[in-house]
Amino acid sequence: MSLADYLAKNYLTADSKPEKKTKKRKRKDGAYSGLIIADDDALGWGAKAVDADDDDAPLNVAASSAEFRKTKKNNWQTIGHPAPSSADEAAADAIIASAAAESSARNIADEDAPTVDDTGMKMESGAHAGLQTADQVTAQLKRKQAEERKRFLTDGAEHSGQGKETIYRDASGRIINVAMKRAEARKQADEEAAKAAAQIEAQKGDVQRAERERKKEALKDAKYMPVARYEDDVEINEEMKDRERWNDPAAQFLTKKKQGRSVTGKPLYAGPFTPNRYGIKPGHRWDGVDRGNGFEKEYFAARNRRRDLKELDYAWQMDE
């Protein structure tokens, strides 16, 4: 049985069906309708009319026990509500019982609450001005809170401001356009990022920038290169020929010499110079004076000494 059927069966009233007229059997004239208890010392006096208000009058008991046994209809009456036969019925009973308990508690609280007179002047808190008891002030405050809560639930999001955009104001009270401020802040952040990138780029040298561009071009050309490259590859051979090596013994036999130019295309210094660890050659405007602190010289001397000791150690081991 569903919850709706259970509520309709036990708590809703329906129109009663018209009763059918049944034929009643006529009693015989000599049949008694009840048991008569009379006093033993009647002394032959005839039966008198029994007064309804007389306590000493004989008691008439209707003889309905036989009729009760003859009837086929169940005359037992159920007191209270029948026990629920399912979980839905039990849940419905619990809901109705809790609602009835809340209603009775509310009625009791309303009855116990002190009477509030709304004719006087009210303060902002909801209490009346003047001399009052603590119960009256408490009742007035609770009443105002209940009214505000009811208005809040009735108005919904329109009264509470939920879902509306926040209004921002400056120190003078003027409304701030948030979208415009956000656009200005985004533009300023982009300008600062571009400025920082430009500063980082300015710190790099021309050689680093040229090397980066060369790598980009190499990646573009790599799309069209074959997977396998052999010894007769023209591009690799040209690259190996153009590479300069300081210890190349056949460099003096080259008839075609490259002009000394840097990666950026500027001319280089043609005379001798002290080497450095980065392999950077001086420009053509250098006057030939080494203005360093001697670190490069000590660096190459230490590296050469370490290499010589390693070679000597290997040679001694082979002699043993």
Backbone bond lengths (Angstrom), bond angles and torsions (degrees), N, CA, C in turn:
res aa  C-N    CA-C-N  psi(-1)  N-CA   C-N-CA  omega(-1)  CA-C   N-CA-C  phi
1 M - - - 1.453 - - 1.526 108.87 -
2 S 1.321 118.52 131.23 1.453 122.07 -178.72 1.517 110.85 -78.22
3 L 1.350 115.90 171.05 1.451 121.09 -178.47 1.521 111.21 -67.18
4 A 1.328 117.85 -38.24 1.468 121.26 -179.83 1.533 110.68 -66.31
5 D 1.358 117.36 -41.73 1.477 119.99 178.10 1.514 111.22 -64.50
6 Y 1.347 116.75 -38.03 1.461 119.49 -178.89 1.519 110.84 -66.45
7 L 1.355 117.22 -43.22 1.464 120.35 178.82 1.527 110.93 -65.84
8 A 1.333 117.20 -39.10 1.457 119.72 179.63 1.529 111.60 -67.09
9 K 1.328 115.41 -32.62 1.461 118.83 -177.78 1.516 112.23 -74.80
10 N 1.342 117.12 -40.85 1.461 120.27 -170.63 1.520 114.22 -99.79
11 Y 1.372 118.10 -22.43 1.456 118.37 -171.52 1.532 113.63 -124.88
12 L 1.319 118.94 -7.13 1.460 120.76 178.44 1.527 109.51 -106.76
13 T 1.330 117.22 143.44 1.466 122.59 -179.40 1.513 109.26 -100.55
14 A 1.290 115.56 144.63 1.465 121.95 178.88 1.528 108.92 -125.51
15 D 1.323 114.43 163.10 1.466 118.81 179.12 1.526 110.01 -66.05
16 S 1.326 114.36 133.01 1.473 119.07 -179.75 1.526 110.77 -73.16
17 K 1.289 114.93 141.95 1.466 119.33 179.76 1.531 110.84 -74.19
18 P 1.312 117.31 146.75 1.491 119.16 179.14 1.544 111.18 -65.68
19 E 1.280 112.98 133.51 1.468 118.60 -179.29 1.538 110.86 -76.09
20 K 1.297 113.30 140.17 1.463 118.57 178.43 1.540 110.45 -82.22
21 K 1.291 112.47 141.15 1.469 117.44 177.67 1.522 110.11 -78.42
22 T 1.285 114.22 125.31 1.474 120.33 179.26 1.521 110.19 -108.94
23 K 1.261 113.96 145.63 1.468 119.75 179.10 1.523 110.20 -77.73
24 K 1.280 114.26 131.88 1.463 120.62 179.13 1.536 109.12 -102.44
25 R 1.304 111.73 136.69 1.469 116.47 177.20 1.525 110.47 -79.12
26 K 1.277 115.99 135.55 1.462 120.93 179.10 1.527 109.88 -76.99
27 R 1.330 112.90 135.70 1.451 118.14 177.13 1.530 109.75 -80.30
28 K 1.303 112.79 154.29 1.465 117.75 174.98 1.512 110.43 -74.03
29 D 1.300 115.01 156.02 1.460 119.01 -176.15 1.512 111.90 -67.76
30 G 1.323 116.39 -31.10 1.461 118.88 -176.63 1.496 114.27 -85.98
31 A 1.382 118.31 -2.77 1.458 120.63 -176.28 1.516 109.80 -79.37
32 Y 1.291 114.71 140.54 1.472 120.50 178.24 1.521 109.35 -88.14
33 S 1.311 113.96 142.04 1.455 119.07 179.41 1.512 113.49 -94.48
34 G 1.329 116.00 -5.24 1.456 117.53 -178.40 1.508 110.92 -169.91
35 L 1.302 116.53 176.78 1.455 123.84 -179.76 1.510 108.84 -96.18
36 I 1.331 117.27 128.13 1.465 122.49 -178.22 1.515 108.18 -106.77
37 I 1.315 116.76 125.92 1.474 122.80 176.60 1.520 107.04 -109.75
38 A 1.267 116.59 116.54 1.484 121.89 -177.70 1.524 109.63 -123.11
39 D 1.337 115.95 163.13 1.469 120.82 178.01 1.533 110.89 -72.03
40 D 1.324 115.80 150.57 1.472 120.06 -179.17 1.529 112.77 -76.07
41 D 1.344 117.82 -26.35 1.475 120.63 -177.24 1.510 110.98 -96.56
42 A 1.390 115.87 48.62 1.463 119.36 178.71 1.521 112.06 -72.44
43 L 1.419 117.36 -23.04 1.473 123.70 177.01 1.503 112.38 58.62
44 G 1.325 117.88 35.54 1.457 121.76 171.93 1.477 115.96 78.32
45 W 1.315 116.75 3.45 1.467 117.06 178.08 1.519 110.84 -69.47
46 G 1.290 115.85 146.25 1.470 120.38 -179.73 1.528 111.87 -69.95
47 A 1.312 113.06 165.01 1.467 119.26 -179.66 1.510 110.78 -68.39
48 K 1.294 114.25 134.56 1.463 119.65 -179.47 1.541 109.39 -110.24
49 A 1.306 112.28 163.63 1.487 117.58 177.32 1.524 109.60 -68.08
50 V 1.277 116.43 133.44 1.453 122.76 -177.42 1.512 109.09 -87.58
51 D 1.337 115.02 125.37 1.464 119.17 177.76 1.523 109.62 -81.87
52 A 1.270 116.64 136.52 1.465 120.69 -176.33 1.514 111.86 -69.40
53 D 1.382 116.19 -26.13 1.454 120.25 -177.13 1.507 113.09 -91.56
54 D 1.337 117.50 -4.19 1.460 120.81 -176.59 1.513 109.09 -85.25
55 D 1.365 117.58 122.86 1.445 121.72 -179.53 1.518 112.11 -75.10
56 D 1.378 119.24 -24.27 1.459 122.05 -177.87 1.514 112.63 -88.80
57 A 1.338 117.84 4.67 1.463 121.07 -178.18 1.516 109.23 -71.68
58 P 1.387 116.36 153.49 1.475 119.20 178.59 1.535 110.72 -63.57
59 L 1.356 117.31 145.56 1.458 125.64 -177.37 1.504 109.81 -93.79
60 N 1.306 117.22 125.75 1.459 124.01 178.73 1.521 108.99 -100.70
61 V 1.305 116.67 121.68 1.453 122.66 178.68 1.515 108.59 -111.30
62 A 1.340 117.82 121.79 1.466 121.58 -177.28 1.518 109.16 -69.04
63 A 1.312 114.05 132.87 1.476 119.69 -179.95 1.518 108.95 -88.28
64 S 1.390 116.05 73.48 1.465 120.60 -178.27 1.512 112.35 -102.53
65 S 1.325 117.57 5.51 1.460 119.15 -178.91 1.519 111.43 -66.78
66 A 1.331 116.42 -36.98 1.465 119.50 178.87 1.520 110.98 -68.25
67 E 1.361 115.02 -41.53 1.462 117.91 178.89 1.527 110.44 -66.11
68 F 1.367 117.63 -36.19 1.461 120.62 178.35 1.521 111.42 -61.98
69 R 1.362 114.95 -36.50 1.456 117.59 179.85 1.516 111.99 -74.41
70 K 1.351 117.07 -29.03 1.452 120.41 -176.52 1.532 112.71 -78.17
71 T 1.327 117.08 -27.02 1.470 118.61 -176.55 1.521 111.10 -67.72
72 K 1.333 114.99 142.69 1.459 121.42 178.35 1.534 112.90 -93.91
73 K 1.328 118.09 -12.34 1.456 122.57 -179.57 1.525 110.46 -83.82
74 N 1.331 116.51 142.32 1.457 121.16 179.52 1.519 109.07 -77.63
75 N 1.333 116.58 116.29 1.457 121.77 -177.73 1.514 113.13 -96.05
76 W 1.345 117.09 4.72 1.462 118.98 177.96 1.527 109.37 -74.75
77 Q 1.310 116.00 137.05 1.462 122.54 -179.82 1.522 109.82 -108.02
78 T 1.345 114.83 136.29 1.470 120.49 179.30 1.517 109.33 -86.76
79 I 1.316 116.14 126.45 1.462 121.88 178.92 1.523 108.09 -94.49
80 G 1.347 116.78 126.24 1.466 120.53 -177.49 1.520 110.76 84.57
81 H 1.318 116.95 -166.77 1.458 123.11 -179.31 1.515 110.28 -96.96
82 P 1.328 117.67 145.33 1.474 119.03 178.13 1.524 111.49 -67.75
83 A 1.310 114.69 156.09 1.463 120.03 -179.52 1.534 109.91 -67.41
84 P 1.301 117.83 138.95 1.481 119.58 179.99 1.524 110.33 -66.53
85 S 1.336 113.83 144.11 1.465 119.79 -177.12 1.523 112.76 -102.73
86 S 1.337 118.65 -2.63 1.459 120.56 -179.44 1.519 109.27 -148.94
87 A 1.337 115.63 173.22 1.469 120.55 -178.96 1.526 111.28 -69.14
88 D 1.353 117.65 -34.73 1.472 120.05 178.22 1.517 111.69 -64.30
89 E 1.333 115.54 -40.55 1.457 118.83 178.54 1.520 111.18 -66.17
90 A 1.337 116.81 -38.87 1.462 119.88 178.41 1.528 110.41 -65.74
91 A 1.349 117.21 -39.34 1.458 120.15 178.30 1.522 111.08 -65.65
92 A 1.331 116.48 -39.37 1.463 119.72 178.01 1.518 111.00 -64.15
93 D 1.325 116.44 -42.87 1.468 119.75 177.51 1.526 110.72 -61.07
94 A 1.335 117.31 -41.11 1.458 120.24 -179.41 1.522 111.20 -65.36
95 I 1.363 117.57 -40.45 1.467 121.33 179.21 1.522 110.66 -63.77
96 I 1.331 115.93 -45.12 1.471 119.86 -178.54 1.518 110.54 -66.76
97 A 1.332 116.82 -38.68 1.459 119.72 179.53 1.522 111.22 -66.40
98 S 1.332 117.29 -41.53 1.460 119.47 179.18 1.530 111.34 -66.55
99 A 1.341 117.07 -38.79 1.461 119.82 177.60 1.518 111.17 -63.88
100 A 1.343 116.02 -41.39 1.457 119.41 178.14 1.525 111.27 -65.04
101 A 1.354 117.04 -38.22 1.469 120.07 179.21 1.522 110.77 -66.85
102 E 1.331 117.41 -41.31 1.458 119.89 178.38 1.532 111.12 -64.94
103 S 1.311 116.84 -40.42 1.460 119.81 179.53 1.515 111.30 -64.17
104 S 1.339 115.67 -43.90 1.470 118.54 179.54 1.523 110.98 -65.85
105 A 1.351 117.82 -39.70 1.463 120.42 178.14 1.519 111.34 -64.56
106 R 1.333 116.88 -38.04 1.456 120.28 177.98 1.521 111.27 -66.08
107 N 1.307 115.49 -40.69 1.460 118.62 178.75 1.523 111.52 -64.72
108 I 1.346 115.65 -40.56 1.460 119.29 179.25 1.523 110.38 -65.36
109 A 1.361 117.18 -40.62 1.460 120.12 179.02 1.519 111.48 -65.48
110 D 1.341 116.42 -38.92 1.467 119.25 177.46 1.514 111.52 -65.68
111 E 1.329 115.89 -36.76 1.468 118.53 179.31 1.519 111.47 -70.05
112 D 1.347 116.60 -38.17 1.466 119.25 -178.53 1.514 112.81 -77.37
113 A 1.339 118.16 -21.72 1.459 120.74 -176.98 1.521 110.21 -67.86
114 P 1.308 116.00 143.86 1.473 118.06 179.03 1.520 110.96 -72.11
115 T 1.292 115.91 154.68 1.456 121.58 -179.59 1.530 109.61 -71.35
116 V 1.333 115.24 138.30 1.457 121.40 -178.43 1.518 108.27 -113.60
117 D 1.325 115.55 127.68 1.459 121.28 179.48 1.530 108.70 -97.20
118 D 1.331 116.64 119.57 1.464 121.62 -177.40 1.521 113.03 -93.33
119 T 1.321 117.97 7.90 1.463 119.18 -176.05 1.522 112.85 -83.89
120 G 1.366 117.74 -20.10 1.455 120.17 -176.28 1.519 112.61 -81.33
121 M 1.330 114.96 -178.96 1.459 121.50 179.00 1.521 109.19 -78.83
122 K 1.324 116.42 134.47 1.458 122.22 -178.45 1.521 110.28 -104.34
123 M 1.336 114.43 146.07 1.453 120.49 174.44 1.523 109.77 -91.53
124 E 1.332 116.03 177.94 1.464 120.14 -178.22 1.522 112.01 -65.74
125 S 1.320 117.03 -30.44 1.460 120.78 179.81 1.514 113.37 -72.85
126 G 1.346 118.26 -13.53 1.452 122.08 -177.43 1.507 114.15 103.51
127 A 1.328 118.31 -12.43 1.466 121.95 178.64 1.520 109.87 -86.19
128 H 1.319 114.84 154.07 1.451 120.62 179.35 1.518 110.13 -80.29
129 A 1.328 115.83 152.16 1.456 121.21 175.85 1.523 109.23 -80.90
130 G 1.303 114.92 150.20 1.455 119.21 178.11 1.519 111.96 111.99
131 L 1.335 114.39 -176.24 1.459 121.99 -178.04 1.521 110.05 -79.09
132 Q 1.323 117.07 124.43 1.461 122.61 -179.18 1.519 109.18 -147.65
133 T 1.300 114.47 167.76 1.455 119.85 176.38 1.528 110.06 -86.46
134 A 1.325 114.57 165.52 1.468 119.37 -179.75 1.521 111.02 -66.58
135 D 1.342 117.50 -35.15 1.470 120.51 179.26 1.521 111.23 -65.77
136 Q 1.321 117.08 -38.76 1.468 119.62 179.00 1.523 111.48 -66.48
137 V 1.326 117.14 -41.45 1.469 120.02 178.96 1.528 110.37 -64.91
138 T 1.351 116.45 -42.46 1.468 119.83 179.07 1.523 110.78 -62.82
139 A 1.333 116.60 -41.87 1.461 120.15 179.61 1.521 111.16 -64.29
140 Q 1.342 117.84 -38.94 1.467 120.43 178.63 1.531 111.92 -66.46
141 L 1.334 116.49 -41.23 1.458 119.34 178.57 1.525 111.21 -64.67
142 K 1.329 117.07 -43.36 1.465 120.63 178.44 1.518 110.76 -63.27
143 R 1.314 116.18 -37.06 1.465 119.47 -179.57 1.528 110.50 -65.73
144 K 1.358 116.66 -41.92 1.451 119.29 178.83 1.528 110.91 -65.95
145 Q 1.338 117.45 -40.11 1.464 120.39 177.63 1.524 111.40 -61.80
146 A 1.350 116.28 -41.26 1.464 119.26 178.57 1.523 111.38 -64.74
147 E 1.349 117.28 -39.29 1.458 120.00 178.73 1.529 111.23 -66.06
148 E 1.342 116.63 -42.10 1.467 119.31 178.61 1.524 111.53 -64.54
149 R 1.332 116.98 -39.93 1.466 119.43 178.60 1.533 111.09 -66.05
150 K 1.321 116.55 -39.71 1.465 120.04 178.73 1.528 110.34 -64.50
151 R 1.341 117.08 -42.80 1.460 120.15 178.32 1.516 111.24 -65.62
152 F 1.341 116.44 -37.13 1.469 120.51 178.54 1.522 111.23 -64.10
153 L 1.351 117.07 -43.12 1.462 120.44 179.66 1.525 111.47 -70.54
154 T 1.322 116.43 -31.42 1.470 119.88 -178.52 1.531 111.33 -74.27
155 D 1.346 115.90 -45.94 1.464 119.72 -178.13 1.517 112.25 -71.99
156 G 1.329 117.56 -36.03 1.461 120.48 178.37 1.519 112.54 76.42
157 A 1.328 115.67 -139.73 1.456 121.67 -174.38 1.528 112.30 -68.60
158 E 1.326 118.15 -25.14 1.464 120.64 -178.99 1.519 111.74 -66.36
159 H 1.337 116.07 -39.11 1.463 119.89 -179.70 1.523 112.02 -80.86
160 S 1.326 117.67 -36.36 1.470 121.24 -176.74 1.520 112.47 -79.50
161 G 1.323 118.97 -20.21 1.452 121.11 -178.25 1.507 113.92 82.99
162 Q 1.317 117.21 12.36 1.462 120.05 -179.19 1.533 109.95 -70.38
163 G 1.323 116.40 134.57 1.450 121.34 179.23 1.517 114.41 88.20
164 K 1.343 117.98 -6.78 1.462 119.82 179.32 1.523 110.13 -87.91
165 E 1.324 115.36 155.19 1.458 121.16 -178.71 1.521 110.40 -75.55
166 T 1.311 116.33 140.54 1.460 121.70 -179.32 1.528 109.69 -73.31
167 I 1.317 115.88 136.13 1.460 122.35 178.69 1.521 107.97 -98.08
168 Y 1.322 116.41 121.75 1.457 122.20 179.48 1.527 109.21 -104.13
169 R 1.330 115.90 142.93 1.456 122.04 179.95 1.528 109.22 -131.28
170 D 1.348 114.79 153.72 1.450 119.46 177.45 1.523 110.08 -88.79
171 A 1.324 116.46 -169.89 1.465 120.01 -177.16 1.519 112.45 -65.81
172 S 1.322 117.17 -28.63 1.467 119.97 179.63 1.518 113.27 -85.71
173 G 1.336 118.50 -5.15 1.452 121.14 178.30 1.511 114.86 96.93
174 R 1.313 118.24 -0.99 1.461 120.59 179.63 1.530 110.84 -77.17
175 I 1.323 115.77 145.91 1.467 121.27 -178.42 1.521 109.48 -73.20
176 I 1.321 115.36 134.69 1.464 121.57 -179.81 1.521 108.89 -97.61
177 N 1.327 116.31 129.77 1.465 121.19 175.26 1.527 108.39 -78.01
178 V 1.331 115.68 106.05 1.461 120.59 -173.61 1.525 110.74 -66.62
179 A 1.326 117.70 -39.52 1.465 120.52 -178.74 1.524 111.15 -63.36
180 M 1.333 116.03 -42.13 1.465 119.26 179.32 1.526 110.87 -66.94
181 K 1.324 116.33 -41.18 1.463 119.64 179.22 1.528 111.24 -64.15
182 R 1.324 115.94 -39.21 1.461 118.99 177.79 1.527 111.49 -65.37
183 A 1.337 116.64 -40.12 1.466 119.39 178.25 1.530 110.76 -64.65
184 E 1.339 116.78 -41.24 1.461 119.65 178.13 1.526 111.36 -64.26
185 A 1.342 116.70 -42.26 1.468 119.73 179.25 1.522 111.25 -65.17
186 R 1.355 117.20 -38.21 1.465 120.43 177.70 1.538 110.93 -65.61
187 K 1.330 116.17 -40.90 1.462 119.96 179.10 1.524 110.80 -65.02
188 Q 1.333 116.74 -41.86 1.456 120.35 178.87 1.523 111.22 -64.71
189 A 1.336 116.77 -39.52 1.466 120.07 178.28 1.528 110.94 -64.69
190 D 1.350 117.12 -39.15 1.469 119.90 177.82 1.524 111.17 -65.22
191 E 1.324 116.36 -40.83 1.461 119.22 179.38 1.527 111.23 -64.80
192 E 1.343 116.13 -41.58 1.466 118.97 178.46 1.529 111.36 -64.99
193 A 1.353 117.18 -39.15 1.467 119.71 178.29 1.524 111.13 -65.42
194 A 1.341 116.78 -40.49 1.473 119.54 178.01 1.527 111.24 -66.10
195 K 1.332 116.49 -37.80 1.456 120.01 178.41 1.528 111.32 -65.73
196 A 1.359 116.67 -41.89 1.463 119.92 178.30 1.527 110.99 -65.04
197 A 1.337 116.97 -40.01 1.470 119.82 177.76 1.521 111.36 -64.48
198 A 1.337 116.38 -37.77 1.461 119.43 178.63 1.524 110.98 -66.41
199 Q 1.338 116.41 -38.12 1.465 119.29 177.48 1.529 111.41 -65.12
200 I 1.314 117.11 -41.40 1.467 120.12 178.17 1.519 110.59 -65.03
201 E 1.323 116.12 -39.42 1.468 119.37 178.93 1.528 111.52 -67.45
202 A 1.354 116.49 -34.00 1.462 119.29 179.45 1.515 111.70 -69.78
203 Q 1.305 117.72 -27.23 1.456 121.02 178.89 1.528 112.54 -71.68
204 K 1.304 116.88 -19.78 1.467 120.17 179.21 1.520 110.18 -82.42
205 G 1.311 114.92 155.28 1.451 119.66 179.87 1.514 112.34 -88.67
206 D 1.323 114.34 173.22 1.460 120.25 178.71 1.524 111.59 -66.44
207 V 1.316 116.44 -32.78 1.458 119.80 -179.11 1.525 110.72 -67.48
208 Q 1.353 116.48 -41.42 1.470 118.91 178.98 1.525 111.25 -64.28
209 R 1.319 116.99 -41.99 1.462 119.32 178.24 1.528 110.90 -64.76
210 A 1.328 117.10 -42.31 1.473 119.70 179.00 1.527 110.80 -65.22
211 E 1.340 117.16 -36.82 1.465 119.88 177.69 1.520 111.65 -66.39
212 R 1.304 116.07 -38.32 1.465 119.18 177.84 1.524 111.69 -65.26
213 E 1.323 116.68 -42.06 1.460 119.45 177.13 1.530 111.32 -64.85
214 R 1.339 116.32 -37.05 1.465 119.23 179.31 1.534 110.41 -64.95
215 K 1.338 116.97 -39.02 1.468 119.92 178.46 1.532 111.17 -66.27
216 K 1.319 117.16 -37.60 1.469 119.71 177.18 1.523 110.83 -62.41
217 E 1.335 116.13 -44.78 1.461 119.51 178.98 1.530 111.29 -64.30
218 A 1.343 116.33 -36.90 1.463 119.58 178.75 1.523 111.29 -65.30
219 L 1.319 116.21 -37.68 1.471 119.27 178.15 1.526 111.08 -67.46
220 K 1.319 117.05 -37.66 1.464 119.32 177.13 1.525 111.45 -65.43
221 D 1.346 115.63 -41.64 1.467 118.77 -179.91 1.523 112.26 -71.45
222 A 1.339 117.02 -24.04 1.469 120.05 -179.02 1.519 112.25 -66.29
223 K 1.328 118.68 -18.90 1.464 121.09 178.17 1.527 112.32 -64.11
224 Y 1.305 115.24 -30.65 1.462 119.62 -174.55 1.536 112.29 -105.62
225 M 1.320 117.71 4.09 1.461 120.00 178.76 1.518 110.98 -81.00
226 P 1.321 117.44 148.57 1.465 119.44 174.93 1.529 110.66 -73.29
227 V 1.304 114.99 162.81 1.462 119.12 -178.56 1.529 110.16 -71.16
228 A 1.327 117.38 -46.13 1.474 122.00 -178.65 1.521 109.19 -97.28
229 R 1.356 116.69 132.29 1.471 122.36 178.11 1.539 107.51 -124.17
230 Y 1.319 116.07 130.73 1.465 121.13 -173.57 1.527 110.47 -109.33
231 E 1.336 114.86 -173.96 1.456 120.44 -175.31 1.525 112.40 -69.79
232 D 1.315 116.49 -25.16 1.467 119.25 -178.45 1.527 112.70 -88.59
233 D 1.328 116.03 16.21 1.472 119.19 178.51 1.522 108.62 -71.56
234 V 1.328 116.30 121.30 1.468 121.43 -175.07 1.518 111.61 -66.89
235 E 1.292 117.17 -40.80 1.467 120.70 -176.03 1.523 111.49 -65.56
236 I 1.334 116.77 -43.21 1.461 120.16 179.14 1.524 110.76 -65.78
237 N 1.316 116.64 -41.45 1.467 119.77 179.86 1.530 111.75 -63.11
238 E 1.316 117.41 -41.15 1.455 120.18 178.74 1.531 111.25 -66.44
239 E 1.297 114.90 -38.18 1.475 118.47 178.85 1.526 111.01 -65.56
240 M 1.318 117.04 -40.42 1.472 120.48 179.22 1.532 111.27 -68.91
241 K 1.311 118.44 -34.88 1.465 121.22 179.02 1.522 111.85 -69.87
242 D 1.345 116.05 -37.47 1.467 119.21 -177.84 1.527 112.43 -75.55
243 R 1.313 118.15 -14.27 1.460 120.45 -179.19 1.529 109.61 -75.30
244 E 1.318 116.56 129.19 1.457 122.41 -179.03 1.531 110.04 -95.63
245 R 1.355 114.65 137.09 1.461 120.29 179.24 1.522 107.83 -127.50
246 W 1.290 116.81 135.17 1.463 119.68 -175.62 1.526 112.31 -72.08
247 N 1.340 117.56 -26.56 1.468 120.39 -178.68 1.529 112.42 -105.09
248 D 1.314 116.24 26.67 1.468 120.07 179.90 1.535 108.65 -80.88
249 P 1.346 118.70 113.91 1.484 119.48 -178.46 1.522 113.26 -72.08
250 A 1.314 117.82 -20.73 1.473 119.90 -177.55 1.511 112.23 -94.37
251 A 1.366 117.13 5.46 1.467 118.58 -178.81 1.519 111.40 -66.51
252 Q 1.366 118.13 -27.67 1.462 120.82 -178.54 1.517 113.23 -74.64
253 F 1.322 115.84 -16.70 1.465 119.16 179.65 1.523 113.14 -87.88
254 L 1.328 117.36 -4.13 1.464 120.39 -178.75 1.523 109.52 -72.46
255 T 1.288 115.07 127.45 1.464 119.57 179.04 1.525 111.83 -83.56
256 K 1.341 115.85 -28.51 1.466 120.85 -179.64 1.513 108.28 -106.24
257 K 1.297 114.94 109.32 1.455 119.47 -179.29 1.529 109.90 -106.51
258 K 1.287 113.04 143.68 1.473 118.95 178.68 1.522 109.64 -77.76
259 Q 1.276 114.55 143.99 1.450 118.35 173.52 1.525 109.47 -73.56
260 G 1.300 115.12 141.21 1.463 118.91 -177.84 1.511 112.21 -69.69
261 R 1.317 116.13 99.87 1.459 121.78 177.06 1.526 108.91 -133.22
262 S 1.297 114.62 149.02 1.471 120.87 -179.22 1.522 110.21 -80.36
263 V 1.335 114.57 -179.90 1.468 119.55 179.24 1.520 110.72 -65.23
264 T 1.316 116.14 -31.91 1.461 119.84 -179.68 1.520 112.59 -81.16
265 G 1.350 117.75 -4.47 1.455 120.55 178.80 1.501 114.60 97.35
266 K 1.319 118.56 0.32 1.452 121.41 -179.82 1.526 110.03 -84.99
267 P 1.336 119.14 149.02 1.477 120.86 -179.67 1.531 111.89 -70.12
268 L 1.345 115.19 152.16 1.453 121.46 -177.49 1.521 110.28 -107.23
269 Y 1.338 115.38 170.60 1.466 121.90 179.10 1.520 108.43 -74.40
270 A 1.331 116.17 134.16 1.473 120.69 -174.37 1.515 113.15 -90.84
271 G 1.341 119.51 -20.21 1.455 121.39 -176.92 1.517 112.66 -86.38
272 P 1.353 115.56 -177.90 1.469 118.46 178.65 1.534 111.58 -72.85
273 F 1.338 114.34 154.57 1.474 119.97 179.76 1.527 108.59 -152.29
274 T 1.289 116.16 159.42 1.465 121.90 178.83 1.529 108.98 -76.31
275 P 1.314 118.04 126.97 1.484 118.48 -178.74 1.535 111.49 -69.97
276 N 1.297 114.52 157.11 1.471 120.94 176.55 1.529 109.18 -126.73
277 R 1.309 116.03 166.36 1.478 121.39 -174.80 1.523 113.10 -70.16
278 Y 1.314 119.11 -17.05 1.462 122.03 -178.78 1.530 111.53 -94.47
279 G 1.337 118.34 -10.35 1.458 121.31 179.90 1.504 113.52 72.35
280 I 1.338 117.24 25.67 1.458 120.99 -179.29 1.532 108.61 -90.55
281 K 1.318 114.94 127.43 1.460 119.74 179.59 1.524 109.58 -89.91
282 P 1.306 117.97 149.73 1.467 120.39 178.46 1.520 111.50 -73.11
283 G 1.319 115.03 156.78 1.451 120.45 179.18 1.514 112.14 -77.79
284 H 1.341 115.78 172.73 1.461 120.44 -175.29 1.526 111.29 -73.33
285 R 1.289 120.44 -9.90 1.453 122.99 179.18 1.534 112.61 -93.68
286 W 1.333 117.95 1.93 1.474 120.16 -178.89 1.532 109.66 -70.97
287 D 1.322 115.19 139.58 1.465 119.86 -176.75 1.514 113.48 -91.06
288 G 1.349 119.64 2.84 1.447 123.01 176.40 1.513 114.63 87.96
289 V 1.331 119.62 4.10 1.459 122.60 -179.70 1.531 109.28 -96.95
290 D 1.363 116.28 124.49 1.468 121.62 179.15 1.530 108.11 -84.02
291 R 1.268 117.77 112.63 1.462 123.02 -178.59 1.528 112.56 -103.11
292 G 1.331 118.19 19.86 1.454 121.77 179.14 1.519 111.83 -80.75
293 N 1.328 118.09 176.73 1.461 124.05 -179.96 1.528 112.69 -97.04
294 G 1.334 117.41 9.28 1.448 121.09 177.38 1.511 114.78 87.65
295 F 1.312 118.43 5.83 1.468 120.75 -178.35 1.530 111.34 -68.00
296 E 1.327 116.38 -39.37 1.459 119.19 -178.12 1.533 110.89 -63.81
297 K 1.340 115.88 -37.79 1.463 119.53 179.06 1.521 111.60 -65.70
298 E 1.344 117.22 -44.44 1.459 121.20 178.55 1.531 111.21 -66.69
299 Y 1.328 115.69 -34.05 1.466 119.70 179.94 1.529 110.74 -63.54
300 F 1.337 116.95 -47.92 1.471 119.95 179.63 1.532 111.56 -68.32
301 A 1.357 117.87 -34.87 1.467 120.50 178.52 1.531 110.34 -65.12
302 A 1.320 117.72 -42.96 1.466 120.39 179.48 1.523 110.66 -66.78
303 R 1.312 117.14 -39.34 1.464 118.93 179.06 1.525 111.20 -66.46
304 N 1.303 117.75 -40.12 1.464 120.66 178.73 1.537 110.88 -67.81
305 R 1.355 116.43 -39.60 1.459 119.23 179.74 1.534 110.87 -63.92
306 R 1.314 116.61 -41.10 1.457 120.27 178.50 1.526 110.85 -63.27
307 R 1.305 116.79 -40.22 1.467 120.20 178.92 1.533 111.59 -68.05
308 D 1.344 116.95 -38.05 1.467 119.71 178.71 1.522 111.36 -66.30
309 L 1.331 117.01 -41.09 1.458 119.62 179.03 1.527 111.28 -64.25
310 K 1.311 116.19 -37.67 1.464 119.29 178.63 1.528 110.59 -65.16
311 E 1.318 117.21 -41.44 1.468 120.43 179.13 1.533 111.69 -67.81
312 L 1.338 117.11 -38.96 1.461 120.01 177.91 1.526 111.34 -66.12
313 D 1.308 116.45 -40.64 1.467 120.11 178.51 1.525 110.40 -61.39
314 Y 1.321 116.73 -41.07 1.469 120.40 177.55 1.526 111.36 -64.97
315 A 1.344 116.43 -40.31 1.479 119.82 -179.33 1.527 111.04 -67.35
316 W 1.336 118.78 -40.42 1.459 120.98 177.78 1.525 111.55 -63.88
317 Q 1.308 116.53 -38.43 1.468 119.11 178.66 1.534 110.82 -64.69
318 M 1.316 116.32 -37.07 1.463 119.10 179.27 1.525 111.66 -70.64
319 D 1.338 118.52 -31.01 1.469 121.07 179.86 1.531 111.68 -71.37
320 E 1.319 116.61 -32.60 1.453 119.60 178.58 1.522 111.08 -69.24
